[in-house]
Amino acid sequence: MTVLNFPDPAASPYEVNGVRYTWDGEAWVAAGGGDTYLKASGGNITGAITSVEAEISGSWDLSDGPFFVFNGGTVPAFTNGVAGASGLIRATAAIDGWTGNVLPLDSALPSPTSYPSIIPFYVSDSGTVLLGSAQFAG
């Protein structure tokens, strides 16, 4: 998950990914002004946020999400769970098994037989991921 973890406003200015932000008393603003990136509270996102898939391979780092692709084998245990986060896994090949504390919302952990399949997930607490059933997306 791509998240800008803005510090306390007292830390202004703040630089991340080559962009310098300053606190204007109400919101973080990118250098050069114009675009407001994060209000202290409230507000609406008026632009688009695009998040590409991260691959689950040797690890499944939830901070890389919320969208993942898994190309077959055993899904590794997840790391960096944040309660309330959710996302999708696009399975492109057979899932041989799941590791770590993942629990099915149905009677069994997802094991799709048609590809690609989409599996929704929800992080119920930092150590538990709940998995929905796999749905064929072809």
Residue, then its C-alpha position, 0 to 999 in steps of 0.5 A: m500500500t502506498v501511503l505517505n506517512f506524514p509526520d507531526p506538522a511541527a516536523s515541517p518541512y517533510e521530504v519523501n520520494g523527491v517531493r518536499y512538503t510544507w505544513d501551511g497551518e491546515a494541510w501538507v502542501a507540495a513545494g511550489g504550492g497549488d496542490t493540497y495533499l493531506k488535510a489535518s482532518g476531514g476533506n475529500i480526495t478530489g484526484a485519482i489514486t492509482s495503485v498497481e499490483a505488487e507481486i507476492s513471491g518470497s514474502w507478502d508484505l501488506s504495506d506494498g498493497p492493497f492489490f497483489v498478484f500471486n503466480g502459484g505455489t504456497v502463499p507466504a505468511f503476511t507481514n505488516g498487517v494493519a487492522g482495517a486494511s483490505g485488498l485483492i489478490r489476483a491468482t494466476a496459477a494454482i495455490d498449493g497452500w497458505t501460511g501464517n494466520v489467514l482465516p477463511l470467511d467460508s468453510a475453507l481457504p481459497s483454492p481457485t481452479s480457474y485463472p485469473s481469480i480474484i480473492p478479497f481479503y480484510v485485515s481484522d487485526s495486525g496478526t490476522v487476515l480474513l480471506g473471501s472466496a476466489q472468484f474467476a475473473g476471466 
